[in-house]
Amino acid sequence: MRPVRHLPLVLAVLLLPRTLTAQSTPIELPLNYSGRHLYVKVTDEHLGPLTLMLDTGFQRTTLSASVANKGQVHSHFWERSLSYNGFGAGKAKRRYLTTGVSLRSGDAVLFNGSAVVADLGDLTKVFGPFDGFLGWDFIRRWCATLEYNPARLTLREPARCSAPAGPYASLSGEWTPQGLLLPAQLTFASGHAAPALLHVDTGSDITLLLSTRFRAPAGLDENPGSAQESHGTGVNGRYTTDVLPIAKIDLDGQLQLAPGKDTMIAIGRAGTFTAVHWWEGPSAVKVNRDGVIGNALLDRFRWTFDSAAKRVYAVPAAEK
């Protein structure tokens, strides 16, 4: 392992897909990186062309109801056993609907299994028209290398995964059915530090979005007027945060970032994160406990998700 240290940062019940035929050569998918969100075009034999947001923060690959209704949608007797854990102060959506999909790029089959069906109306108003999310269940299927410039996703069979050449950071974290969680040590501009377990979320455009438990270490309880109010939109509606600088971010003891005074993070106010429910298990509780790492930090690196070794490798974006 060759860790990368002190890098400057200027910014800002689980249903797994069915087994696919082994893919001997890498698959390269061009991405559209727009508004700090990643979009990929795929096709389904019944639903036709689809534009999906690449979102490791979404546990399940998900399609909008308007698109999925072109096919066969199934309602399940345990329909109250699913809520969308994520951002937003609104009522959690709990109805559990799925549809079968076979997502392809050209002749290559990318994902074969079931996708959740959801009403994405509020999100499409904010981000523009798109058809759903390519979620963590998809990434876990592959050895996936994500690059932001040029924006592309390279997929290999897990057995063909290997660490990058040259300097890189190798992070283990916690690989859960709900997502990848990276342990972090955060040092705030107030001088206080706090540990965190952060969800890697390519569906978020921010550097870090933290839960309310970090308001005290960040100094917001003592000086509530020291931060700028901001508003965002998540899968469960609107939410409000305080935006403030951060001094240092240490990920898994391997990747130390000196963000600089212009890098801002957000700390949520009450209601920012949707509460999880007991039947979703301990991993779901961890996902929402502390916060997320978004694309404003992630796009400084090239990431390889090694699902076989349960590791993720980070290479500075300037490295080739």
SEZALO-821798 format. One record per residue (C-alpha): residue in three letters; y, z negated, x negated. Coordinates in Angstrom, 2 decimals. Last residue first. Example, Ala and Ser with C-alpha at 12.3 -4.5 7.8 and 13.67 -1.06 7.14 Angstrom:
REM SEZALO-821798
res;yy;zz;xx
ser;-1.06;-7.14;-13.67 $
ala;-4.50;-7.80;-12.30 $
This chain:
REM SEZALO-821798
res;yy;zz;xx
lys;9.18;15.04;2.12 $
glu;11.31;11.87;2.02 $
ala;14.70;12.00;3.78 $
ala;13.20;10.47;6.94 $
pro;12.05;7.36;5.09 $
val;8.25;7.08;5.43 $
ala;6.66;4.62;7.85 $
tyr;2.89;4.18;8.21 $
val;1.36;2.57;11.31 $
arg;-1.90;0.66;11.18 $
lys;-4.87;0.06;13.47 $
ala;-7.23;1.72;10.97 $
ala;-8.65;4.09;13.60 $
ser;-5.38;4.39;15.56 $
asp;-3.38;5.49;12.54 $
phe;0.09;6.03;14.03 $
thr;2.07;8.00;11.45 $
trp;5.83;7.55;11.57 $
arg;8.56;9.57;9.82 $
phe;11.60;7.37;9.46 $
arg;15.31;7.01;10.30 $
asp;14.51;8.14;13.86 $
leu;12.85;4.79;14.58 $
leu;16.09;2.83;14.40 $
ala;18.16;4.69;17.00 $
asn;14.82;5.61;18.56 $
gly;14.08;2.17;19.95 $
ile;12.57;-1.11;18.77 $
val;11.83;-3.33;21.76 $
gly;12.19;-6.88;23.02 $
asp;10.93;-10.45;22.74 $
arg;8.52;-11.39;25.53 $
asn;7.99;-8.07;27.23 $
val;5.02;-6.79;25.26 $
lys;3.64;-10.28;24.68 $
val;3.14;-10.90;28.40 $
ala;1.36;-7.57;28.74 $
ser;-1.02;-8.55;25.96 $
pro;-1.83;-11.84;27.68 $
gly;-3.28;-10.24;30.83 $
glu;-1.96;-8.00;33.57 $
trp;-3.36;-10.20;36.29 $
trp;-0.74;-12.92;35.69 $
his;2.24;-10.74;36.48 $
val;4.97;-9.62;34.11 $
ala;8.64;-10.27;34.71 $
thr;10.93;-7.25;34.48 $
phe;13.23;-7.42;31.51 $
thr;17.01;-7.27;31.89 $
gly;17.06;-9.83;34.69 $
ala;19.22;-12.43;32.98 $
arg;21.31;-10.88;30.22 $
gly;19.78;-8.73;27.56 $
ile;20.64;-8.67;23.90 $
ala;21.72;-5.30;22.52 $
ile;21.87;-4.11;18.91 $
met;24.70;-2.54;16.96 $
thr;24.78;-0.89;13.56 $
asp;28.36;-0.45;12.31 $
lys;28.28;-3.46;9.99 $
gly;25.37;-2.19;7.95 $
pro;21.68;-2.04;8.86 $
ala;20.11;-3.60;5.77 $
leu;16.47;-2.91;6.55 $
gln;13.41;-4.58;5.07 $
leu;10.08;-2.88;5.74 $
gln;6.96;-4.67;4.56 $
gly;7.20;-8.26;5.84 $
asp;6.03;-7.05;9.26 $
leu;9.46;-5.56;9.98 $
asp;12.49;-7.26;8.41 $
ile;15.82;-6.52;10.11 $
lys;19.07;-7.75;8.57 $
ala;22.72;-8.41;9.48 $
ile;22.91;-7.54;13.18 $
pro;25.95;-6.35;15.12 $
leu;26.69;-7.05;18.81 $
val;26.12;-5.55;22.26 $
asp;25.66;-7.83;25.28 $
thr;23.34;-6.49;27.96 $
thr;23.31;-5.60;31.66 $
tyr;20.50;-4.03;33.69 $
arg;20.02;-1.13;36.10 $
gly;16.78;-0.14;37.77 $
asn;13.09;-0.92;37.42 $
val;12.18;1.98;35.11 $
gly;15.22;1.27;33.03 $
thr;18.95;1.95;33.15 $
gly;21.56;0.50;30.84 $
his;24.87;-1.32;30.92 $
ser;27.01;-2.76;28.14 $
glu;29.19;-5.82;27.67 $
gln;30.77;-6.23;24.24 $
ala;30.03;-9.35;22.25 $
ser;32.06;-12.35;21.08 $
gly;32.97;-13.53;24.59 $
pro;29.89;-15.74;24.93 $
asn;30.81;-17.79;21.84 $
glu;28.51;-20.81;21.68 $
asp;25.75;-19.30;23.82 $
leu;26.22;-15.87;22.24 $
gly;25.62;-17.10;18.69 $
ala;22.82;-14.63;17.90 $
pro;20.34;-17.48;17.54 $
ala;21.32;-18.71;21.06 $
arg;21.16;-15.33;22.82 $
phe;17.75;-14.54;21.33 $
arg;15.71;-15.92;24.26 $
thr;17.59;-13.48;26.54 $
ser;15.37;-10.60;25.49 $
leu;16.17;-8.15;22.73 $
leu;16.99;-4.44;22.72 $
leu;16.93;-3.07;19.19 $
thr;18.21;0.24;17.81 $
ile;18.73;1.89;21.22 $
asp;17.48;5.15;22.73 $
ser;14.34;3.74;24.33 $
gly;11.34;5.90;25.26 $
thr;10.04;5.83;21.69 $
asp;9.30;2.13;22.19 $
val;7.65;0.10;19.42 $
his;7.43;-3.35;21.08 $
leu;8.90;-6.16;18.98 $
leu;7.42;-9.58;18.17 $
ala;10.34;-11.70;16.99 $
pro;11.14;-14.35;14.40 $
ala;14.68;-15.80;14.32 $
ala;17.49;-16.00;11.79 $
his;20.97;-17.52;12.07 $
gly;23.83;-16.21;9.93 $
ser;26.03;-15.43;12.97 $
ala;25.69;-11.74;12.05 $
phe;22.05;-12.08;13.05 $
thr;18.99;-12.18;10.82 $
leu;15.85;-10.86;12.50 $
gln;12.33;-11.47;11.19 $
ala;9.88;-9.05;12.72 $
pro;6.29;-8.83;13.93 $
leu;5.47;-5.34;15.22 $
leu;3.89;-4.78;18.63 $
leu;2.17;-1.49;19.46 $
gly;1.57;-0.88;23.15 $
gln;0.07;-2.02;26.44 $
pro;-3.59;-1.70;25.45 $
thr;-2.73;-3.79;22.35 $
trp;-2.41;-2.85;18.68 $
glu;-0.74;-5.88;17.07 $
gly;1.23;-5.34;13.88 $
ser;-0.33;-3.54;10.95 $
leu;2.52;-2.06;8.93 $
ser;2.13;0.18;5.90 $
ala;5.47;1.08;4.32 $
tyr;5.72;4.34;2.43 $
pro;6.49;5.72;-0.99 $
gly;4.74;8.99;-1.90 $
ala;1.83;10.63;-0.11 $
pro;1.17;9.49;3.44 $
ala;-1.79;7.31;4.45 $
ser;-4.79;9.08;5.93 $
cys;-6.09;10.13;9.33 $
arg;-9.00;12.57;9.60 $
ala;-11.29;10.14;11.45 $
pro;-8.52;9.63;14.03 $
glu;-8.58;13.37;14.93 $
arg;-5.23;14.88;14.12 $
leu;-1.99;15.33;16.07 $
thr;1.36;16.39;14.64 $
leu;4.45;15.63;16.73 $
arg;7.66;17.51;16.07 $
ala;11.41;17.09;15.83 $
pro;12.56;18.60;12.55 $
asn;14.05;16.11;12.09 $
tyr;12.55;13.41;14.33 $
glu;9.03;13.32;12.96 $
leu;6.05;11.66;14.65 $
thr;2.61;11.75;13.05 $
ala;-0.24;10.99;15.47 $
cys;-3.81;10.06;14.54 $
trp;-4.95;10.47;18.08 $
arg;-6.20;8.79;21.28 $
arg;-3.89;5.80;20.86 $
ile;-0.88;8.14;21.22 $
phe;-2.07;9.30;24.65 $
asp;-2.72;5.79;26.04 $
trp;0.73;4.88;24.68 $
gly;2.43;7.24;27.09 $
leu;3.36;10.85;27.75 $
phe;5.94;10.16;30.44 $
gly;7.02;12.00;33.57 $
asp;8.28;15.29;34.95 $
phe;11.77;15.64;33.51 $
pro;15.10;16.44;35.13 $
gly;18.16;14.74;33.67 $
phe;18.27;11.48;31.77 $
val;20.32;9.34;34.19 $
lys;19.47;10.87;37.58 $
thr;15.92;11.47;36.36 $
leu;15.59;7.75;35.71 $
asp;16.64;6.69;39.21 $
gly;14.21;9.10;40.89 $
leu;11.14;8.32;38.81 $
asp;8.84;7.59;41.77 $
ala;5.46;7.02;40.19 $
val;2.00;8.51;39.76 $
val;-0.18;7.04;37.01 $
ala;-2.13;9.56;34.97 $
ser;-5.89;9.94;34.83 $
gly;-7.99;11.63;32.17 $
asn;-7.92;14.48;29.68 $
phe;-5.12;14.48;27.11 $
leu;-4.21;16.94;24.38 $
val;-6.51;19.90;25.05 $
ala;-5.63;22.70;22.62 $
asp;-5.66;26.29;23.93 $
gly;-1.86;26.50;24.24 $
ser;-0.65;22.93;24.53 $
arg;-2.77;21.23;27.11 $
leu;-2.78;18.33;29.54 $
ser;-5.85;17.88;31.72 $
val;-4.77;15.63;34.56 $
gly;-6.34;13.50;37.30 $
thr;-3.91;11.74;39.61 $
thr;-3.14;8.07;40.04 $
leu;-1.44;5.75;42.52 $
tyr;-0.94;2.00;42.16 $
arg;1.95;0.62;44.21 $
arg;3.68;-2.12;42.26 $
lys;7.25;-1.03;41.55 $
ala;9.11;-4.04;40.21 $
lys;12.20;-5.08;42.19 $
gly;15.42;-4.37;40.36 $
ala;16.79;-6.08;37.24 $
gly;15.75;-3.29;34.91 $
phe;13.87;-2.77;31.69 $
gly;10.13;-2.71;31.37 $
asn;6.90;-3.85;32.91 $
tyr;6.09;-1.40;35.65 $
ser;3.86;-3.28;38.06 $
leu;0.17;-2.81;38.62 $
ser;-2.36;-4.96;40.48 $
arg;-0.70;-4.43;43.88 $
glu;-2.60;-1.16;44.40 $
trp;-5.97;-2.83;43.90 $
phe;-7.44;-0.75;46.75 $
his;-6.43;2.40;44.92 $
ser;-4.49;5.43;46.15 $
his;-5.49;8.80;44.69 $
val;-3.19;11.81;44.34 $
gln;-4.61;15.32;44.44 $
gly;-2.39;18.10;43.10 $
lys;1.10;19.37;43.98 $
asn;1.89;15.74;44.85 $
ala;1.85;14.96;41.13 $
val;5.15;16.81;40.57 $
ser;7.24;15.05;43.24 $
ala;5.50;11.75;42.50 $
ser;6.67;11.76;38.89 $
leu;3.89;11.70;36.35 $
thr;2.78;8.84;34.10 $
thr;0.78;8.45;30.89 $
arg;-0.04;4.75;30.84 $
gln;1.28;1.91;28.70 $
phe;4.85;3.21;28.68 $
gly;6.72;1.96;25.61 $
thr;5.11;4.68;23.48 $
asp;7.24;7.17;25.43 $
leu;7.17;10.88;24.68 $
met;9.16;12.19;27.66 $
leu;7.25;14.87;29.55 $
thr;8.22;18.40;30.54 $
leu;5.41;19.95;32.57 $
pro;4.18;23.51;33.06 $
gly;1.56;23.99;35.82 $
leu;0.29;21.24;38.13 $
his;-3.27;22.50;38.61 $
glu;-4.19;23.78;35.15 $
asp;-1.88;21.31;33.42 $
thr;0.67;22.46;30.87 $
val;2.64;20.78;28.09 $
lys;6.29;20.68;26.99 $
val;7.42;17.71;24.90 $
tyr;10.55;15.57;25.20 $
leu;11.89;12.88;22.85 $
his;14.90;10.75;23.79 $
arg;17.87;10.01;21.56 $
gly;20.13;12.04;23.84 $
ser;17.98;15.05;23.03 $
tyr;15.09;15.27;20.59 $
asn;13.16;18.29;21.89 $
leu;9.68;18.21;20.44 $
pro;7.50;20.90;18.91 $
leu;3.80;20.05;19.08 $
glu;1.65;20.65;16.03 $
ile;-2.12;20.30;16.47 $
pro;-4.09;19.58;13.32 $
thr;-7.39;21.40;12.79 $
ser;-10.90;20.17;13.57 $
gln;-10.27;18.97;17.12 $
ala;-13.34;17.20;18.48 $
thr;-13.91;17.88;22.18 $
leu;-12.26;15.22;24.29 $
thr;-13.61;11.88;25.45 $
arg;-12.19;10.75;28.77 $
pro;-8.77;9.15;28.76 $
leu;-8.63;5.34;28.85 $
leu;-8.08;3.57;32.15 $
leu;-6.75;0.04;31.57 $
val;-7.62;-2.68;34.64 $
ala;23.49;2.89;15.17 $
leu;23.65;3.81;13.22 $
val;23.23;3.91;9.36 $
leu;20.16;2.17;8.01 $
pro;19.94;1.50;4.31 $
leu;16.44;0.83;2.95 $
his;15.90;-2.54;1.32 $
arg;12.15;-2.13;0.82 $
val;9.53;0.56;1.20 $
pro;6.05;-0.86;0.67 $
arg;3.41;0.96;-1.35 $
met;0.00;0.00;0.00 $
